[in-house]
């Protein structure tokens, strides 16, 4: 069945960097491979995103401030309200959409209100709506806001996010989620069909050049790799677990931080307040895919110091597929619980244990997985993770045509 | 001395640079060095100091070997030295202060940028500090300073001998350092010596007060000292701790930070108060000795809690006991953060004349004060040991002490313990000891009967046991990962491995490490599945040029042999060597080197 699918999101996916972008890109690729016609549109949720076909530019802060008194860290909520209620903005995004969709897949709840209005006004209610959940958004938002706002302000903002999220959950014709934990929570909130399609990873090629690029950063030292975007929970997790003194590495070992988390950590005074931490950190920052594959290939271990957030971590899938030693929090293993207890997977949830494990693992020989162990990890590849989506979309689409 | 006899080097940098009376850590360094030199045959225990960027042998003329003698007379020149506006900081701390100051005075908006700039510059500054230009400047300054000192110094100045260009140490030697090591930049050198020169490093942990109670220190030193202890653990084979409490505190910190789990051993500090041959007492001390007094030996600083004693005395005076109270004598230099307390003591009409301070006390005077004291007090808020408690008990004195930190370890059940935050309790106990003669006698008899004094010889003996164990510990095994530890001319280093790339030439060379005398087996492991038929030469070298073994090995792609090492050698070194290496010249074929096991036989 050839379906027209419209995907709405708040970031471009031409050159995906962060987890959300990568997930949407992979879903688009998957839908296309499954024979669906896919169009992507949306609003750039931040001025830092480059322009992209199908996307409205990021609304100015003045515009957002008309919606919310203080839109700081609440830009997505302001965008949600703006594009649902403001005719000018609604029309602008509506004009970006070229195809007539059978199904609209809204990734995260921000453009769900827009999609509902679009279906009603432009499609004469002839399309169904999928909500792509990446997290329990209101909980994640609250944990981020707590760093910046007093309790009352957090509660008030959290309530707004929850309202949007619960609306999407209860009004959608189907929900795609990323972890068993989220699935269980979602099924308690709604009667709507929910399908689990965890975050995954793509196989990567390692070349001589990618190794050379990695060696430029690591200087041939033994290192633990932390790959993460500058998303505040990633930075918070790093300092939660590596703060208050860091003795877990010898003088000839490093933690290499790849991704924009590196810049956030480098510029954060906490890196200097934790004794020895700054001396052990090497900032790779945003690196090419080639360099990243070199880093993944030459790392001794991969750390996943994630202490908050729902959903699943794309980087966990990447770490699992790398076949390296892993030290992760229980939170970071969400969605990948089946791997806990397997060879090379080490769980640590307190700073002391995490640091002790890191020291111990850095002293171990490199991890070598046997063939069955290697094969058991193939379930983290995107094609396997997203495989439930095709029958799910077809089922929803059939409902559409009935 | 036998050809392969290991040397025990004592780092005496702290005492060699010390011009004041020998107390505290300086005394520990001096006493242990002196006693260990007596315990070991001549020539085994040698002294070294940190000079510029390396350790050099330190020899001192015999008459000045014991700085104890120097400490028995007041250093009159010291009092003439002009005082500095601010206390001098170690270089690292000074740089941190400059950075901290810079961040503090620039506008808030620019701080993140400045912080990032400082973070980036940090490594550049570090490079400058280790650059040859900087070293040349330091050596020049050092020479100029030495020549100035030479013209003004007396005959007891240390003589530095640095004839050898090569390392002072040989593989298997011990370097023991128990001084003010956080004040010097040689911790990184300990690490290098341990890894590259196979020197066994022994250090000491006195206490973790700067980490646990930074509020009692001059500035926020918690991060600096956390860093220090992390480095100490990773660069030591053994850390002596002066109390179970310090050992526990150190282990807690190492656990919390994930630092190396270094072996620790508690050793007792000596508590014998030196006896002067000719006890000369100043008029001030003579006057104190004429009346009953309570003694508190300690630098005057907030952590030592002189405050509670002052409050106790104030309470007793309020109760009308002023006339019967003995004097309270503080022996020690005033330090940081006690200005208001000293002002209170000076102005308080109730305690007027009852609380006295004296400093620059000689060993002879100190002993006289201990011997004549009615009792000794030690209300410290935290200690890593508490030497004055031991010294007082060794001289049979009644001791009233705080119950915090290591103090109960020193005095056991011979001391009356009091909550250091409770002035009323201190007042009550002081009054009881003062007024109740029978009680006084009971406590005093108990101490005299039961206290086992610890001599510095005992301390050194317990250290010797550990050093002997360490020195006789044979080398067992070490695994090298060539990608990290070796270099390659024609291969690619991929994490831990080195992989050939179809070119002939030196595939790997390393690890250029020092080795003790002995018999060894070395196994070279490769990834058999990566082999392409060909051959190579594998050679073992000393000093990169003295060939000791060589084999031409056929690279056999038949992976039936995969469970065997690619190459194996057994060899013996008659004496310790500074530079051992293994090299592989690939002639043809392909090879991926995985690891090298070095095993002591």
Boltz contact constraints between the chains, C-beta under 6 A:
constraints:
  - contact:
      token1: [A, 211]
      token2: [B, 494]
      max_distance: 6.0
  - contact:
      token1: [A, 220]
      token2: [B, 493]
      max_distance: 6.0
  - contact:
      token1: [A, 222]
      token2: [B, 484]
      max_distance: 6.0
  - contact:
      token1: [A, 245]
      token2: [B, 226]
      max_distance: 6.0
  - contact:
      token1: [A, 245]
      token2: [B, 257]
      max_distance: 6.0
  - contact:
      token1: [A, 247]
      token2: [B, 230]
      max_distance: 6.0
  - contact:
      token1: [A, 247]
      token2: [B, 257]
      max_distance: 6.0
  - contact:
      token1: [A, 247]
      token2: [B, 258]
      max_distance: 6.0
  - contact:
      token1: [A, 247]
      token2: [B, 259]
      max_distance: 6.0
  - contact:
      token1: [A, 248]
      token2: [B, 258]
      max_distance: 6.0
  - contact:
      token1: [A, 250]
      token2: [B, 234]
      max_distance: 6.0
  - contact:
      token1: [A, 251]
      token2: [B, 191]
      max_distance: 6.0
  - contact:
      token1: [A, 267]
      token2: [B, 112]
      max_distance: 6.0
  - contact:
      token1: [A, 267]
      token2: [B, 116]
      max_distance: 6.0
  - contact:
      token1: [A, 269]
      token2: [B, 115]
      max_distance: 6.0
  - contact:
      token1: [A, 275]
      token2: [B, 223]
      max_distance: 6.0
  - contact:
      token1: [A, 275]
      token2: [B, 226]
      max_distance: 6.0
  - contact:
      token1: [A, 275]
      token2: [B, 227]
      max_distance: 6.0
  - contact:
      token1: [A, 276]
      token2: [B, 227]
      max_distance: 6.0
  - contact:
      token1: [A, 276]
      token2: [B, 230]
      max_distance: 6.0
  - contact:
      token1: [A, 298]
      token2: [B, 494]
      max_distance: 6.0
  - contact:
      token1: [A, 298]
      token2: [B, 495]
      max_distance: 6.0
  - contact:
      token1: [A, 352]
      token2: [B, 255]
      max_distance: 6.0
  - contact:
      token1: [A, 352]
      token2: [B, 256]
      max_distance: 6.0
  - contact:
      token1: [A, 355]
      token2: [B, 258]
      max_distance: 6.0
  - contact:
      token1: [A, 356]
      token2: [B, 258]
      max_distance: 6.0
  - contact:
      token1: [A, 358]
      token2: [B, 258]
      max_distance: 6.0
  - contact:
      token1: [A, 359]
      token2: [B, 258]
      max_distance: 6.0
  - contact:
      token1: [A, 366]
      token2: [B, 496]
      max_distance: 6.0
